[in-house]
Amino acid sequence: MNVCDALLDILSEYGVKYIFGIPGDAINQLTESVRKQDKIRFIHVMHEETGAFAASAQAKLTGELAVCVGTAGPGAIHLLNGLYDAKMDHAPVLAITGQVETSLIGTSYQQEVNLLALFNDVTVFNQAVVNSGQMPELAILACQAALSKSGVAHLNIPSNISTEKVHDYTKKKQVIRASSRIVPCREDLRSAAEMINSSQKPCILAGIGARDAINEVVQLAELVKAPVIKALRGKDILPDQHPLTLGGIGLLGTEPSLRAMRSCDLLIVIGSDFPYHDFYPGPEVPVIQIDKDSNQIGRRHVVPLPLTGDARLTLQELIPMISEHTHDEFLRECQERMKAWNRKQDKTEYSSDNPIHPQALANTVSRLAANNAVICCDTGAVTVWGARHFRIQDSQRFILSGDLASMAFGLPAAIGAQLAFPGRQVIALCGDGGFAMLMCDFVTAVKYKLPVKVFVFNNGKLGLIQMEQEASGNPEHETDLLNPDYTAFAKICGGEGYTIKEASDLEPVINEALGSDKPCIINVFINPEELTIPPDITFEQAVSYSKAKIKEYLIRH
């Protein structure tokens, strides 16, 4: 076998089923090696960024290794945005890139780019294959690094090396699947128990790192009568209607969660790296933080009691040390606020007003989606509507570009998700700006018969950017969009397209689209004046917004 054959053999041992990319001269041997076997399928996307996003989404959803590829020069460069998404959300992704022949490296040859230097910041493993004898060991090391460090690994293969034979194909490195889980020492656990037992108003902030520990999180919350606030990437760890949850936190969160954070006397952070300092309690409130990575602890708030360990095992050790709280006034107060918040949201979520409220669109999709649907949310104002008004239920999943917060994530993520879960309903919630960036890859969904459902929140502008401009006291400038007919585009690509302009059409049209076995774009014209209001508005923000609106009026008149 040659170098690429050996690489694919290793990838198949790690359970890789797809490689996302675009064929090109420097990776022609890899494409040929894929053709000759039947374990791994090449998914030909229209843009390498789509491939990297799709791989990142698969890795986030499954925790398994996902793979994307780019040819020398521009093909490899196009991968970077999606790879940074994987890096910042701790997703195991392997990027394979081509390179010019080794005899040409250093000569400023066409498409010669120093890819090792370029990929250095985004990767946990970054190597070039310069000798066929390095295979399969180098491939194993790359895969192990991506999985063990939950990050991006990069293998760069010059075109002449890719065709070289691997004469002595022996695995000197072992393919390792076992992983270890640690728990904090008993002394730290006892100290945490003492803090929790003495608290009167404890509050829990749970993130994506608490996914495998959600039963224990609920058990702890019930024991100490604590509300559970969910970081955005942890939105789907607990149904939004669960009586213990107060929804999200931050600018996209709820008012009850903000109030709980500001009035609690102890914060227990479990598997979250929520970054916004302003939404944490004051420095006088003690914090217990549980995370498997000690580097994550204390980055956002002073943590007097760090607990480095696996969330589930740590809670299993901690809970027997906790005394059941008899006072539940704080929890009941939080729950009443949440009921009032939900009643307030109902006014727009169930509104029949025209133009359509984006809250009504998100809520309708939420009510009609399958109980195990996978929701891929894009970045922008649509993130607000998805975070607040898509009510997660049962075994639904919700993913987005978390720490990178990149636009254009929704559609590529849906493609990756549908391939990972062929039997589940996959929905993309996209703003018109984000969707337009990589809309060409809707045809990829059509090509591979992936019945993704893309909902375009069409307000004709970059709504979140407009809000940011106006909140700073500046008039809106260059946020408007000239959108094509997305419904016609869907049909031209071979999929199905739907247009919704009236609130009365939301439920019947969405029901029809969700029932289709084809890729669909549902182009929904929403109220362009709808504001993405944070849960708490400062006086300064209100004044700046008013000034911006006055400036806009004067400019127009």
PyMOL commands that set and color helices and strands:
alter all, ss='L'
color gray80, all
select helices_A, chain A and resi 3-13+25-35+48-62+74-77+80-88+102-104+115-118+132-134+137-148+159-162+186-198+208-224+232-237+255-263+277-279+294-296+311-321+329-349+358-368+381-389+410-420+432-437+439-447+463-471+486-493+503-514+539-556
alter helices_A, ss='H'
color red, helices_A
select strands_A, chain A and resi 18-21+41-44+66-70+93-99+125-128+152-158+202-206+228-230+245-248+266-270+287-291+305-308+374-377+397-400+426-431+453-458+496-500+520-525
alter strands_A, ss='S'
color yellow, strands_A
deselect
rebuild
show_as cartoon
